[in-house]
Amino acid sequence: MKFIMSILKGMVMGAANIIPGVSGGTLAVSMGIYDEIISSINNLFKQFKKSALTLLPYFIGMGASLVGLSFIIKYCLTNHSLQTNVLFVGLILGGLPVILGRFKGKKIGAGAGIAFVIAFAAIIGLQLVGSGGGDVALKADVFGIVGLFFVGVIASATMVVPGVSGSMILMILGYYDPVLGEVTDFFRALKAFDMAGMMDGAKFLVPFGLGVVIGIFAIAKMIEFLLNKFEVITFAAILGLIIASPFAIFMAAENLVFSFGTISVSVVTFIVGFVIAFFLGRE
């Protein structure tokens, strides 16, 4: 049962990483699995079997979500943007009791307050910066491949940090639509057994994927250090990132339609998201 629940939690994280403004790391904290994932990543080579078995269901869920839900989420964001974004706000806020529990019995000083404000402002600032720019044309030359690798490092690092949306960072850098397009084209080619199409996509996705893996390991080490040495301040910063996330989601949202029907359904999707995160965080 725990394995299945971990897959479901991984699917929630995977779905979150597709949507600009929504952070997979935020939902990992909300569901109470953030520390476990960070620790397992950092101890993967020291305690390979234990760490791999811990991470496996999460990665299965994320992979299934990224492949299976990318088309559905794209459709929902285009046609039901308000209801979909509100669902993720519910998922984020539903985990707040778990996060606030981290401060119970701890001394909260001025440093924690400053960390909260800086983190909150950083998320809003990033979203404001991301309002402009255009898409990058992917090229299979040396500079293009190296650039994709470093974009993968940056995007994965932000996916691990709660409150920071990897998709939003990709959008700011102009890589969101090109990379998402390559992913969907690759799986269309895979479904059709089109080797030429798969190879064409792989020349972009492989360097990006390598950057993602390296970035995750690098940032996970830093996060573990901060949690061990400055737990209260680190969680205050994480709380600031999370509280800012709903604002960032609606700042990034497009195609919002406000009517009695959409608002009514959005209330339902918010409750659904809140309840899911609330109970998943206690599993």
C-alpha positions as CSV (number, residue, x, y, z in Angstrom):
1,M,0.0,0.0,0.0
2,K,2.8,2.4,0.9
3,F,4.4,1.7,-2.6
4,I,1.1,2.7,-4.3
5,M,0.7,5.8,-2.2
6,S,4.3,6.8,-3.0
7,I,3.5,6.4,-6.7
8,L,0.5,8.7,-6.3
9,K,2.5,11.3,-4.5
10,G,5.1,11.1,-7.3
11,M,2.3,11.6,-9.9
12,V,1.2,14.8,-8.1
13,M,4.8,16.1,-8.1
14,G,5.2,15.2,-11.8
15,A,2.0,17.0,-12.7
16,A,3.1,20.1,-10.8
17,N,6.4,20.3,-12.6
18,I,4.6,20.7,-15.9
19,I,2.7,23.8,-14.9
20,P,4.5,27.2,-14.8
21,G,4.3,28.7,-11.3
22,V,3.7,25.3,-9.6
23,S,6.5,23.7,-7.7
24,G,7.0,20.0,-7.4
25,G,9.2,20.7,-4.4
26,T,6.4,22.6,-2.7
27,L,4.0,19.6,-3.1
28,A,6.7,17.3,-1.8
29,V,6.9,19.4,1.4
30,S,3.1,19.6,1.6
31,M,2.8,15.8,1.3
32,G,5.5,15.2,4.0
33,I,8.0,13.5,1.7
34,Y,10.5,16.2,1.0
35,D,13.1,15.3,3.7
36,E,12.8,11.6,2.7
37,I,13.5,12.3,-1.0
38,I,16.4,14.7,-0.3
39,S,18.0,12.2,2.1
40,S,17.6,9.3,-0.3
41,I,19.1,11.3,-3.2
42,N,22.1,12.3,-1.1
43,N,22.6,8.7,0.2
44,L,22.0,6.9,-3.1
45,F,25.6,5.8,-3.5
46,K,26.2,5.1,0.2
47,Q,23.0,3.2,0.8
48,F,22.1,2.3,-2.7
49,K,19.5,-0.4,-2.2
50,K,17.6,1.4,0.6
51,S,17.7,4.8,-1.2
52,A,16.8,3.3,-4.6
53,L,13.8,1.5,-3.2
54,T,12.6,4.7,-1.5
55,L,13.0,6.8,-4.7
56,L,11.7,4.2,-7.2
57,P,7.9,4.7,-6.6
58,Y,8.3,8.5,-6.6
59,F,10.1,8.4,-9.9
60,I,7.7,5.9,-11.4
61,G,4.8,8.3,-10.4
62,M,6.6,11.3,-11.8
63,G,7.5,9.6,-15.0
64,A,4.0,8.3,-15.5
65,S,2.6,11.7,-14.8
66,L,5.0,13.6,-17.1
67,V,4.2,11.2,-20.0
68,G,0.6,10.4,-19.4
69,L,-0.7,13.7,-18.0
70,S,1.3,16.3,-20.0
71,F,-1.4,16.2,-22.8
72,I,-4.3,16.3,-20.3
73,I,-2.8,19.1,-18.2
74,K,-2.0,21.1,-21.3
75,Y,-5.7,20.7,-22.4
76,C,-7.0,21.6,-19.0
77,L,-4.8,24.7,-18.7
78,T,-6.0,25.8,-22.2
79,N,-9.7,25.1,-21.7
80,H,-10.2,25.1,-17.9
81,S,-7.4,27.3,-16.7
82,L,-9.0,28.7,-13.5
83,Q,-10.2,25.3,-12.2
84,T,-6.9,23.7,-12.9
85,N,-4.8,26.3,-11.3
86,V,-7.1,26.5,-8.3
87,L,-6.7,22.7,-7.9
88,F,-2.9,23.2,-7.5
89,V,-3.4,26.0,-5.1
90,G,-5.5,23.6,-3.0
91,L,-2.8,21.0,-3.2
92,I,-0.2,23.5,-1.9
93,L,-2.3,25.0,0.9
94,G,-3.5,21.6,2.0
95,G,0.0,20.8,3.2
96,L,0.5,23.9,5.2
97,P,-0.4,22.2,8.6
98,V,2.5,19.7,8.0
99,I,4.9,22.5,7.2
100,L,3.8,24.7,10.2
101,G,4.3,21.6,12.4
102,R,8.0,21.9,11.7
103,F,8.1,25.1,13.9
104,K,6.4,23.5,16.9
105,G,8.6,23.8,20.0
106,K,11.3,25.7,18.0
107,K,12.6,29.1,18.8
108,I,11.8,31.5,15.9
109,G,14.2,34.5,15.7
110,A,14.6,37.5,13.4
111,G,16.7,35.4,11.0
112,A,13.7,33.2,10.3
113,G,11.5,36.3,9.6
114,I,14.1,37.8,7.2
115,A,14.4,34.4,5.4
116,F,10.7,34.3,5.0
117,V,10.4,37.8,3.5
118,I,13.4,37.3,1.1
119,A,12.1,34.0,-0.1
120,F,8.5,35.4,-0.6
121,A,9.9,38.4,-2.5
122,A,12.2,36.2,-4.6
123,I,9.2,34.1,-6.0
124,I,7.2,37.2,-6.8
125,G,10.2,38.9,-8.4
126,L,11.0,35.8,-10.6
127,Q,7.4,35.8,-11.8
128,L,7.6,39.5,-12.7
129,V,10.8,38.9,-14.6
130,G,9.3,36.0,-16.5
131,S,6.6,38.2,-18.1
132,G,8.8,38.9,-21.2
133,G,11.2,37.2,-23.6
134,G,10.7,34.7,-26.5
135,D,11.3,31.1,-27.2
136,V,14.8,29.8,-27.9
137,A,15.4,27.9,-31.2
138,L,17.0,24.6,-30.2
139,K,20.1,23.8,-32.2
140,A,22.1,20.5,-32.3
141,D,25.5,22.3,-32.4
142,V,28.1,22.4,-29.6
143,F,26.8,25.6,-28.0
144,G,23.2,24.5,-28.3
145,I,23.9,21.1,-26.6
146,V,26.0,22.7,-23.8
147,G,23.3,25.3,-23.3
148,L,20.6,22.7,-22.9
149,F,22.8,20.8,-20.4
150,F,23.1,23.9,-18.2
151,V,19.5,24.8,-18.6
152,G,18.7,21.3,-17.3
153,V,20.9,21.9,-14.3
154,I,19.2,25.2,-13.5
155,A,15.7,23.8,-14.1
156,S,16.2,20.7,-12.0
157,A,17.7,22.7,-9.1
158,T,14.6,24.8,-9.0
159,M,12.4,21.8,-9.2
160,V,14.0,20.5,-6.0
161,V,13.7,23.9,-4.1
162,P,10.2,24.2,-2.7
163,G,8.2,27.2,-4.1
164,V,10.4,27.6,-7.2
165,S,8.8,26.3,-10.4
166,G,11.2,24.6,-12.8
167,S,8.6,25.2,-15.6
168,M,8.5,28.9,-14.7
169,I,12.3,29.1,-14.9
170,L,12.3,27.4,-18.3
171,M,9.7,29.9,-19.4
172,I,11.8,32.8,-18.3
173,L,14.8,31.4,-20.1
174,G,12.7,30.7,-23.3
175,Y,13.1,26.9,-23.2
176,Y,9.7,25.9,-21.8
177,D,7.7,25.4,-25.0
178,P,10.7,24.1,-27.1
179,V,11.6,21.5,-24.5
180,L,8.0,20.5,-23.8
181,G,7.5,20.2,-27.6
182,E,10.5,17.9,-27.9
183,V,9.2,15.7,-25.1
184,T,5.7,15.3,-26.7
185,D,7.2,14.8,-30.1
186,F,9.6,12.1,-28.7
187,F,6.7,10.1,-27.2
188,R,4.6,10.4,-30.3
189,A,7.6,9.0,-32.3
190,L,8.0,6.3,-29.6
191,K,4.4,5.3,-29.9
192,A,4.7,5.1,-33.7
193,F,8.1,3.3,-33.5
194,D,9.6,6.1,-35.5
195,M,13.3,5.7,-34.9
196,A,14.3,8.8,-36.9
197,G,11.9,10.9,-34.8
198,M,13.2,9.4,-31.5
199,M,16.8,10.1,-32.5
200,D,16.0,13.6,-33.5
201,G,14.4,14.2,-30.1
202,A,17.1,12.4,-28.2
203,K,19.8,14.8,-29.4
204,F,18.1,17.5,-27.4
205,L,16.5,15.6,-24.5
206,V,19.7,13.6,-23.5
207,P,21.9,16.6,-22.7
208,F,18.9,18.3,-21.0
209,G,18.2,15.1,-19.0
210,L,21.8,14.8,-17.9
211,G,21.7,18.4,-16.7
212,V,18.6,17.6,-14.7
213,V,20.2,14.6,-13.0
214,I,23.3,16.5,-12.0
215,G,21.4,19.5,-10.8
216,I,19.1,17.4,-8.6
217,F,22.2,15.8,-6.8
218,A,23.9,19.2,-6.4
219,I,21.0,21.1,-4.9
220,A,19.9,18.1,-2.8
221,K,23.3,18.1,-1.0
222,M,23.0,21.9,-0.3
223,I,19.4,21.5,1.0
224,E,20.4,18.7,3.3
225,F,23.3,20.8,4.7
226,L,20.9,23.8,5.3
227,L,18.3,21.6,7.0
228,N,20.9,20.1,9.3
229,K,22.6,23.3,10.3
230,F,19.9,26.0,10.0
231,E,16.6,24.0,10.3
232,V,14.3,26.8,11.5
233,I,15.7,29.5,9.1
234,T,15.6,27.0,6.2
235,F,12.0,26.0,6.8
236,A,11.0,29.7,7.3
237,A,12.5,30.4,3.8
238,I,10.6,27.3,2.5
239,L,7.4,28.6,4.1
240,G,7.9,32.0,2.3
241,L,8.4,30.2,-1.0
242,I,5.2,28.2,-0.5
243,I,3.0,31.1,0.7
244,A,4.2,33.0,-2.4
245,S,3.4,30.1,-4.8
246,P,-0.4,30.7,-5.1
247,F,0.3,34.4,-6.1
248,A,2.9,33.1,-8.6
249,I,0.5,30.6,-10.1
250,F,-2.1,33.2,-10.8
251,M,0.4,35.7,-12.1
252,A,1.6,33.0,-14.6
253,A,-1.9,31.8,-15.4
254,E,-3.5,32.4,-18.8
255,N,-7.0,32.0,-20.3
256,L,-8.7,32.6,-16.9
257,V,-12.5,32.9,-17.3
258,F,-14.5,34.1,-14.3
259,S,-18.1,33.2,-14.3
260,F,-20.6,31.6,-11.9
261,G,-19.9,28.2,-13.4
262,T,-16.1,28.4,-13.5
263,I,-15.9,29.8,-9.9
264,S,-18.3,27.2,-8.6
265,V,-16.2,24.4,-10.1
266,S,-13.0,26.0,-8.9
267,V,-14.3,25.9,-5.3
268,V,-14.8,22.2,-5.8
269,T,-11.3,21.7,-7.3
270,F,-9.7,23.7,-4.5
271,I,-11.4,21.5,-1.9
272,V,-10.4,18.4,-3.8
273,G,-6.7,19.6,-4.0
274,F,-6.7,20.7,-0.3
275,V,-8.1,17.4,0.9
276,I,-5.7,15.3,-1.2
277,A,-2.7,17.1,0.1
278,F,-4.0,17.2,3.7
279,F,-4.4,13.4,3.8
280,L,-1.3,12.5,1.6
281,G,0.8,14.5,4.0
282,R,-0.3,12.3,6.9
283,E,0.4,8.9,5.2
